[in-house]
Amino acid sequence: MEPFYTLFSGHTFGFKIQSLSVFLLVAMFLILMPLLVGIFYTQANEGRLLIHVRKGWQLMFVMILLSIAVSLVDMGVGFENWLLMLPFIAMFHGYGYKASTVKIYPLFLFWASVILIISNYILK
């Protein structure tokens, strides 16, 4: 699959996925769902945070946006450039699990992730 856009001298913008599979789609869901929930709870509880903490979370949000842009601009064949986002994604994931009012949600996503990892290891 070709990237979205090719820039000057071989630099590209986008990401390459060799083939879409069920495992990849489920893994993307299990990564993006807690990220979106964490961002939602961060924005919803922003008024209750101290000013310094609020600025810290806003800085983390800006850093995750910048790391997404860097990962998309200078990509390779694999997902190595996406490692820039892991610390920031982990922060929002953790806050999404902690601040969730529905207690079954974090349990479901955790065990779904464990089942996906084990089944991916066994089937491949």
Backbone bond lengths (Angstrom), bond angles and torsions (degrees), N, CA, C in turn:
res aa  C-N    CA-C-N  psi(-1)  N-CA   C-N-CA  omega(-1)  CA-C   N-CA-C  phi
1 M - - - 1.440 - - 1.528 108.33 -
2 E 1.288 117.29 135.94 1.451 122.55 -178.41 1.527 110.49 -81.96
3 P 1.329 117.11 152.51 1.463 119.76 175.93 1.521 110.77 -69.44
4 F 1.326 115.81 169.05 1.456 120.75 -178.43 1.524 111.86 -62.08
5 Y 1.305 117.35 -44.83 1.450 120.89 -170.82 1.526 108.49 -153.76
6 T 1.317 117.14 137.57 1.464 121.48 178.02 1.523 108.80 -105.06
7 L 1.327 115.69 124.55 1.455 121.68 179.66 1.523 109.65 -90.99
8 F 1.310 117.13 -172.04 1.457 122.17 -177.44 1.531 111.88 -64.27
9 S 1.288 116.09 149.59 1.473 127.17 174.74 1.527 113.55 49.80
10 G 1.307 116.60 42.28 1.456 120.22 172.40 1.508 116.06 86.97
11 H 1.324 119.90 -6.63 1.459 121.06 177.08 1.521 108.92 -75.03
12 T 1.310 116.12 141.32 1.460 120.15 -175.64 1.515 110.71 -123.96
13 F 1.309 115.34 162.94 1.457 122.69 176.07 1.512 107.44 -126.02
14 G 1.295 117.62 123.88 1.457 121.85 -179.35 1.507 110.17 134.93
15 F 1.311 116.41 -159.77 1.454 120.83 175.93 1.509 108.53 -145.59
16 K 1.318 115.36 150.95 1.456 121.43 -178.90 1.520 109.05 -107.38
17 I 1.297 116.05 129.60 1.458 121.74 173.15 1.517 105.98 -124.61
18 Q 1.311 116.04 121.25 1.460 119.73 -176.27 1.525 110.95 -65.36
19 S 1.318 117.09 -48.65 1.462 120.18 178.42 1.521 108.74 -153.04
20 L 1.307 115.83 138.51 1.456 120.29 176.91 1.518 109.22 -82.46
21 S 1.304 115.63 133.63 1.452 120.34 177.81 1.520 108.47 -131.36
22 V 1.305 115.48 169.21 1.462 120.60 178.66 1.523 109.75 -64.20
23 F 1.331 117.13 -39.78 1.462 120.58 179.29 1.521 111.37 -61.47
24 L 1.320 117.22 -41.86 1.458 120.73 -179.96 1.525 111.02 -65.98
25 L 1.315 117.42 -42.46 1.464 120.46 179.83 1.525 111.89 -65.98
26 V 1.325 117.19 -42.03 1.468 120.37 178.29 1.526 109.88 -66.83
27 A 1.325 117.55 -39.98 1.462 120.64 178.20 1.528 111.03 -63.89
28 M 1.318 117.18 -41.26 1.469 120.05 177.04 1.525 111.02 -62.49
29 F 1.343 116.67 -39.83 1.463 120.42 177.28 1.523 110.60 -63.61
30 L 1.325 117.26 -43.57 1.462 120.88 -177.91 1.525 112.34 -71.40
31 I 1.315 118.13 -17.07 1.462 120.91 174.45 1.523 110.60 -90.33
32 L 1.326 117.05 -43.45 1.463 120.30 -174.43 1.525 113.74 -77.39
33 M 1.324 118.37 -33.65 1.464 120.20 -177.62 1.531 112.06 -63.16
34 P 1.343 120.07 -51.52 1.470 118.30 177.06 1.522 112.94 -64.93
35 L 1.330 117.36 -30.65 1.458 120.10 177.52 1.524 110.54 -63.62
36 L 1.322 116.97 -46.82 1.467 120.37 179.29 1.521 111.73 -65.87
37 V 1.327 117.19 -38.86 1.469 120.53 177.90 1.526 110.07 -65.54
38 G 1.334 117.49 -41.55 1.461 120.80 177.76 1.518 112.31 -62.96
39 I 1.327 117.10 -41.43 1.464 120.38 176.98 1.525 110.19 -64.91
40 F 1.339 117.51 -40.24 1.462 120.81 178.69 1.524 111.25 -62.08
41 Y 1.332 117.65 -48.50 1.462 120.37 -179.19 1.523 111.62 -67.70
42 T 1.317 117.75 -32.17 1.462 120.15 176.18 1.522 110.06 -63.90
43 Q 1.322 116.60 -44.83 1.464 119.89 179.58 1.530 111.52 -70.33
44 A 1.343 117.18 -36.87 1.466 120.55 -178.53 1.525 111.73 -68.78
45 N 1.322 118.08 -35.61 1.462 121.89 -177.52 1.517 112.97 -98.34
46 E 1.308 117.42 12.96 1.454 120.91 -176.62 1.525 112.27 -64.07
47 G 1.305 118.31 -33.46 1.455 121.48 -179.09 1.514 113.40 -67.47
48 R 1.316 117.75 -24.66 1.463 121.33 -178.43 1.524 112.74 -89.06
49 L 1.311 117.71 -7.97 1.457 121.01 -177.57 1.525 110.79 -83.71
50 L 1.310 116.01 153.51 1.451 120.42 172.67 1.523 109.30 -67.51
51 I 1.316 115.92 160.59 1.458 120.14 -175.30 1.526 110.94 -61.62
52 H 1.331 118.19 -42.46 1.468 120.63 -178.50 1.518 111.26 -67.03
53 V 1.323 116.96 -38.85 1.464 120.50 179.25 1.521 110.03 -68.78
54 R 1.319 116.89 -40.10 1.461 121.04 178.55 1.525 110.80 -61.27
55 K 1.328 116.47 -42.60 1.465 119.87 177.79 1.520 110.92 -64.69
56 G 1.327 117.14 -35.52 1.463 120.46 177.82 1.515 112.11 -64.33
57 W 1.338 117.20 -43.67 1.466 119.87 179.10 1.519 111.05 -67.47
58 Q 1.335 117.06 -37.37 1.462 119.23 176.72 1.526 111.02 -65.12
59 L 1.330 116.83 -37.19 1.461 120.51 176.54 1.528 110.64 -64.92
60 M 1.332 117.51 -40.15 1.466 120.54 178.09 1.531 110.91 -64.39
61 F 1.327 117.06 -37.94 1.461 120.84 178.23 1.528 110.59 -65.19
62 V 1.325 117.27 -42.04 1.467 120.78 177.12 1.526 110.35 -64.57
63 M 1.332 116.86 -39.98 1.468 120.26 179.94 1.524 111.56 -65.68
64 I 1.336 118.00 -37.26 1.467 119.19 178.48 1.526 109.97 -68.45
65 L 1.325 118.24 -36.39 1.464 119.94 176.54 1.531 111.24 -65.98
66 L 1.331 117.00 -40.90 1.465 119.82 177.62 1.522 111.91 -66.48
67 S 1.317 117.46 -39.10 1.464 119.05 -179.97 1.527 111.17 -69.91
68 I 1.330 117.78 -31.13 1.467 120.06 173.89 1.527 109.64 -64.62
69 A 1.329 116.73 -44.17 1.466 120.09 179.78 1.525 111.10 -63.15
70 V 1.323 117.63 -43.40 1.466 120.59 179.14 1.520 110.47 -64.61
71 S 1.324 117.20 -40.04 1.467 120.74 -179.57 1.521 111.57 -65.51
72 L 1.311 117.27 -35.21 1.459 120.11 -179.63 1.524 112.67 -78.33
73 V 1.330 118.08 -30.71 1.456 119.97 -175.24 1.522 111.70 -75.68
74 D 1.297 118.79 -49.23 1.462 120.59 -175.60 1.521 108.78 -112.79
75 M 1.311 116.01 79.53 1.460 120.26 -174.74 1.510 111.07 -98.78
76 G 1.305 114.57 164.48 1.451 121.46 176.07 1.516 108.81 -124.14
77 V 1.312 115.46 -159.13 1.457 120.11 -179.64 1.525 110.89 -76.17
78 G 1.327 117.63 -36.91 1.462 121.68 -176.32 1.519 112.00 -100.14
79 F 1.328 113.62 -157.73 1.458 120.49 -178.04 1.526 111.86 -106.17
80 E 1.331 118.08 24.85 1.457 120.60 -176.13 1.525 112.33 -63.71
81 N 1.312 117.87 -38.17 1.462 120.60 -178.72 1.522 112.51 -68.90
82 W 1.313 117.23 -21.11 1.459 120.52 -179.91 1.526 111.95 -75.17
83 L 1.338 117.65 -9.85 1.461 120.85 177.94 1.525 112.12 -66.02
84 L 1.333 117.67 -19.45 1.462 120.79 176.86 1.521 112.03 -60.43
85 M 1.319 117.11 -29.51 1.461 121.11 -174.69 1.519 114.00 -86.83
86 L 1.319 118.74 -12.49 1.462 120.63 -172.30 1.530 115.04 -57.13
87 P 1.341 120.67 -45.68 1.473 117.80 179.54 1.521 113.09 -62.00
88 F 1.318 116.94 -38.45 1.457 120.28 -177.29 1.524 111.24 -74.20
89 I 1.331 116.36 -39.52 1.463 120.03 176.32 1.520 110.10 -63.79
90 A 1.335 116.95 -38.94 1.465 120.36 179.74 1.525 111.36 -63.22
91 M 1.321 118.06 -36.77 1.467 120.76 178.11 1.524 111.35 -64.19
92 F 1.309 117.00 -46.35 1.458 119.86 -179.50 1.526 111.21 -70.54
93 H 1.333 117.86 -35.26 1.466 120.64 175.23 1.521 110.01 -60.32
94 G 1.319 115.98 -49.39 1.462 120.40 -178.54 1.515 112.36 -60.24
95 Y 1.320 116.99 -42.39 1.458 119.26 179.19 1.522 111.42 -69.56
96 G 1.315 117.31 -33.21 1.466 120.05 175.99 1.512 111.94 -64.98
97 Y 1.338 116.95 -38.84 1.463 120.27 176.72 1.525 111.13 -69.84
98 K 1.330 117.68 -40.68 1.459 121.85 -176.26 1.524 112.39 -70.95
99 A 1.315 117.30 -43.18 1.458 121.07 -172.91 1.523 113.38 -87.30
100 S 1.308 117.95 -2.21 1.463 120.62 -177.49 1.524 110.76 -65.07
101 T 1.330 115.78 130.19 1.464 119.93 177.96 1.522 111.37 -83.41
102 V 1.315 116.93 -23.99 1.465 121.71 176.47 1.523 106.75 -90.59
103 K 1.316 117.56 110.23 1.467 120.69 -172.55 1.524 113.25 -75.87
104 I 1.326 118.65 -17.17 1.462 120.41 178.84 1.525 110.95 -76.15
105 Y 1.318 117.88 -24.41 1.467 122.32 -178.10 1.533 112.76 -60.12
106 P 1.349 119.93 -52.82 1.473 118.06 179.38 1.525 112.75 -64.01
107 L 1.320 117.24 -36.01 1.464 120.00 178.60 1.522 111.25 -64.87
108 F 1.315 116.56 -43.54 1.461 120.52 179.62 1.527 111.29 -62.18
109 L 1.335 116.89 -47.46 1.464 119.33 -178.45 1.522 112.17 -66.99
110 F 1.332 117.29 -36.52 1.461 119.48 177.93 1.521 110.83 -63.35
111 W 1.337 117.38 -50.19 1.463 119.82 -177.30 1.527 111.74 -70.99
112 A 1.325 117.76 -30.40 1.466 119.47 174.35 1.528 110.34 -65.89
113 S 1.328 117.12 -38.39 1.467 120.38 176.91 1.522 111.43 -66.06
114 V 1.327 117.07 -41.64 1.469 120.56 178.63 1.523 110.48 -63.46
115 I 1.323 117.04 -44.29 1.471 120.82 179.28 1.526 110.61 -63.52
116 L 1.333 117.60 -40.65 1.467 120.60 178.27 1.527 111.29 -63.60
117 I 1.322 117.42 -43.13 1.465 120.67 -179.56 1.523 110.84 -64.31
118 I 1.326 116.71 -45.17 1.468 120.15 -179.18 1.524 111.00 -66.54
119 S 1.330 117.40 -43.91 1.466 119.25 -179.54 1.528 111.40 -67.57
120 N 1.319 117.77 -35.61 1.459 120.40 176.57 1.527 110.61 -65.92
121 Y 1.326 117.43 -37.94 1.463 121.20 178.36 1.527 111.07 -68.24
122 I 1.319 117.03 -40.49 1.464 120.66 -177.43 1.528 111.22 -73.43
123 L 1.326 117.88 -42.50 1.460 121.18 -174.20 1.527 113.63 -80.31
124 K 1.307 118.94 -17.43 1.472 119.61 -178.63 1.458 110.94 -110.86
